[in-house]
Amino acid sequence: MQSFSIEHIAPYERGGAHDLDNFAFSCQGCNNHKYTKTEGRDPESDPKAPMVPLFHPRQNRWHDHFAWSEDFTIIAGLTPTGRATVEALRLNRPGLVNLRRLLVDAGEHPPPDPE
């Protein structure tokens, strides 16, 4: 299993600070897909619709924007921000879905509800 990397929520290349309030743990794959993105397209909106902000873990609540599939392997976006984040970070790529399936079988997934 891969270790987490520390990513900038607001990318440093776009003026984000090098401080704890702007750091979050991320798998390297998600961090690579995010790169310097702060916005994305909601795949369910009109392609001409404006970009929406990606999920911000310090300002948004996970359960407001995402839900687990019944078997806890797929992350569904519930809002334009949630859907754009799932798409931009490719949160349901095959390797992650397979990892989640193994973690469910081992009793280690889904993570506990933070609220």
C-alpha positions in Angstrom: 0.0 0.0 0.0 1.2 3.5 -0.9 1.9 6.0 1.8 0.2 9.4 1.7 1.8 12.5 0.4 1.3 16.0 1.8 -0.4 18.2 -0.8 -1.2 21.9 -0.9 -5.0 22.4 -0.9 -4.5 25.8 -2.6 -1.6 25.0 -4.9 1.7 26.7 -4.1 2.1 27.5 -7.8 -1.1 29.5 -7.6 -0.3 31.4 -4.4 -1.1 28.8 -1.8 0.9 29.0 1.5 3.4 26.6 2.9 1.5 26.2 6.2 -0.5 23.6 8.1 -3.8 25.2 7.3 -3.1 24.6 3.6 -1.7 21.0 3.8 -3.7 17.8 3.5 -2.9 14.1 3.2 -3.5 12.7 -0.3 -2.6 9.5 -2.1 0.1 10.4 -4.6 -2.2 9.4 -7.5 -4.9 11.9 -6.4 -2.3 14.5 -5.8 -0.9 14.0 -9.3 -4.4 14.3 -10.9 -5.1 17.4 -8.9 -1.8 19.1 -9.7 -2.6 22.8 -9.6 -6.3 22.5 -10.2 -8.7 24.4 -7.9 -11.8 24.1 -10.1 -13.3 21.6 -12.4 -16.3 20.9 -14.6 -19.4 19.1 -13.3 -19.9 16.3 -15.7 -23.7 16.6 -15.2 -23.8 20.3 -16.0 -24.0 22.0 -19.4 -20.5 22.0 -20.9 -20.8 25.8 -21.2 -21.5 26.2 -17.5 -18.9 27.9 -15.4 -16.2 25.8 -13.6 -17.0 25.0 -10.0 -14.5 24.9 -7.1 -13.1 21.5 -6.1 -13.7 20.1 -2.7 -11.8 22.0 0.0 -11.2 19.8 3.1 -10.9 22.7 5.5 -14.0 24.6 4.2 -16.4 21.8 3.0 -17.9 18.7 4.7 -17.3 15.4 3.0 -20.9 14.2 3.5 -22.4 17.3 1.9 -20.6 16.6 -1.4 -20.0 12.8 -1.6 -21.6 9.5 -0.7 -20.3 5.9 -0.9 -21.9 3.3 -3.2 -23.7 0.5 -1.4 -20.6 -1.7 -1.4 -18.3 1.3 -0.3 -16.1 1.0 -3.4 -17.3 4.0 -5.5 -17.4 7.7 -4.4 -20.5 9.4 -5.9 -20.5 13.2 -6.2 -23.7 14.7 -4.8 -23.1 18.3 -5.8 -21.4 20.1 -8.7 -18.3 20.4 -6.5 -18.4 16.7 -5.5 -18.9 15.5 -9.1 -16.2 17.9 -10.4 -13.8 16.6 -7.7 -14.5 13.0 -8.4 -13.8 13.6 -12.1 -10.8 15.9 -11.7 -9.0 13.6 -9.1 -10.3 10.4 -10.8 -11.4 9.1 -7.4 -12.9 6.0 -8.9 -10.0 4.8 -11.0 -9.7 1.0 -11.1 -6.8 0.7 -8.6 -8.6 2.7 -6.0 -11.8 0.7 -6.4 -9.9 -2.5 -6.1 -8.1 -1.3 -3.0 -11.4 -0.2 -1.4 -12.8 -3.7 -2.2 -9.9 -5.4 -0.4 -10.2 -3.0 2.6 -13.9 -3.6 2.9 -13.2 -7.4 2.9 -10.6 -6.8 5.6 -13.0 -4.7 7.7 -10.9 -1.6 7.3 -13.2 0.4 5.1 -15.2 2.7 5.0 -13.4 5.2 7.2 -15.3 6.2 10.4 -17.7 9.1 10.1 -15.8 12.2 11.3 -19.0 13.8 12.6 
